[in-house]
Amino acid sequence: MIKILTPRLKLREWKEEDKEPFFKLNSDPRVMEFMPKLLSKEESDNFVERIKTHFQTYQYGLFAVELIENQNFIGFIGLSIPKFDAFFTPCVEIGWRLAYDYWGKGYASEGAKASLNYGFQELSLSEIVSFTFHDNVRSRQVMERIGMKYMGEFNHPALPKGHPLEKHVLYKIMNK
């Protein structure tokens, strides 16, 4: 079982009991502001199953994140392979989604740095990308804090033309 420890976080594979708090964050409008929609319980649970399948297929994925101090599940941070075609795919993406109560504490950056290290050192990846809606300043700041460089903009191909969230930014970091 893959596990990554940072000073405050444990990034680990998913447990059944993660599904309920994961649904709560996926149904929080603050957390999902830059996502196309809130997720139903069934959609959230299906997302967990897709994450588990990704781990089985690739031996890495979006890790469940818990606080070391109290074992509270706070969201996910990790690596995945996007399932759409764009000028930068195929690629490995780093992403995160944390419950609102855990924003602004440095957890996303801490876990993302550990995930980058895992991708470069353990998986021997040559580069990792990240992308988000153009106006998602908080995620863009995390990308910059972990050393990623702005590469430009694109229209997300999984969203319909003219969708309010269509305009995305791409960031990238290379293995040193």
N, C-alpha and C positions, 0 to 999 in steps of 0.2 A: 504494500500500500504506500503510495507516494504521499509525503508530508513535507512541508516547508515551514520552518520556524523563523520568526523574526523576534525582535525584543518584546513585542506586544501581541503578535498575531500567530495563529496556527492556520496555515493553508492546507486543506486536506480534502480527501474525497468525500462525497456526499453520503449522508445518513438519512434514513426515512424521516426522522424527527426534524430535519431541516425544512421539510416541505411546508409546514404551517407558517413559520416566520418568513420563509421566502415568498409565499403567497401574500403575506401582509405587506412586504416591501414592494412587490409587483403590482399591488392594488393601491398604492399610495401615490396620489397625483403629484406630490412634490418630487418623489424619486423618479417617476415616469414622465416628467415634464417634456423631455426631449425624445421620447419613444412614441411610436404611432398610436398606442392605446394602452390602457390598463389591462392587465391580464386577469382572466377568470381563474378560479381555483384549478379547473381542469387544464387550462393553458399553462399555468405556472407549474403544475405537476408534470405535464408533458415536457416542459423545458428542462426540468431536472432529469428526466429520463433521457433526453437528447444529450445532455451534458455527460451523463454516465456512459452512454454509448460512445461518445467522443473519446472518453478516457480509455475505454476498452479497445477502440480502434487504433488510437495514436499514442497511448501511454502518457498523455497529458491532457489538460483541459482547463475549464473554468473551476478553480478550486472553491469549495465552501470555505468561508473565513469565520473563525471564531476568535474571541479575545482569550488570551492565555489566562488572564487573571480570574475569569469567572466562567469560561467556556460558552459564553453567549454567542450564538450565531448572528453575524452582522451583515452577511451578503456574500458576494463572490468576487474574486480577482483571479485572473489567469490568462491562459493562452487558448486560442481556438482558430479554426480554419473557416473563414467566411464562405458561405454557400451561394455567392453570387459572382457574376463576371464583371470585372472592371479592369482598367488599364494596369492596376497593381496586383491583380490576382493571377495565379494562386499565391497565397501568402499566409503567414501566421500573424494573427492579431492579438494584441494584449487589450484586455477590457476589464471593467469593474462595475459593480452596482452594489452600493451599500445602503442599508436602512438609514433614513433621514437622521435619526438620533446620533448617528456615528459620523456625520459629515463634519468637516472643519477641524478634525483632530489629527490629521496626517496619516490616517490608516490606509487610504487609497494609495498614496505615494509609497508608504512603507511596504505594503504588499506588492505593489507593481514593481518596485525595484527588485524585490526578491524573485518575482516571476520572470523578470528580464534576465537576472542572473541564472536562473534555472534553465531558461530557454537557450542562453548562450553557452553556459558551461556544461550542462547535462545533456542537452539535446543537440548541441553544436549547430544551432541555427545561425545563418549569416546575417539576417536582418529580421526585425519585427516591426509591424506597423500598428497604428491605432487611428481610429477615425470617429468623428462625432458630428452632430448637427453644428453648423457654423456658429450659432449663438450660444452654444453650451460652454460658457467661459470657464466654469469650474473644472470640467473634464480637460479642457485645453490647458489649463494651468497645471493639472497633474501631469499631462504629457510633457510639458516643458520642464517641470521640476525633476522628472525622471530622466531627462537628457534627450528627449525626442526632438526632432527638428521638423518644422512646418514644411510640407512638400507641395501644398496647393489645395485647390478645391475640386470637387466633383459632385455631380448629381447622383444620389444613391440609387442604383438600378433596381432595388427591391421596392422602391416607393413610386407611386404613379407620378407622371409628369405634372408639375404644378402643385404637388403636395406641399403643405407648409414646412415640412421637415426635410424636403428633398436636398437642399444645399448643405453639403458636408465638407469638412476639412480633413486632410490626410496628414499624418505625422509618421515619421520613421526614425528608427535607430539601427545602426549597424553594429555587428559584433566587432570588438576591438582586438 
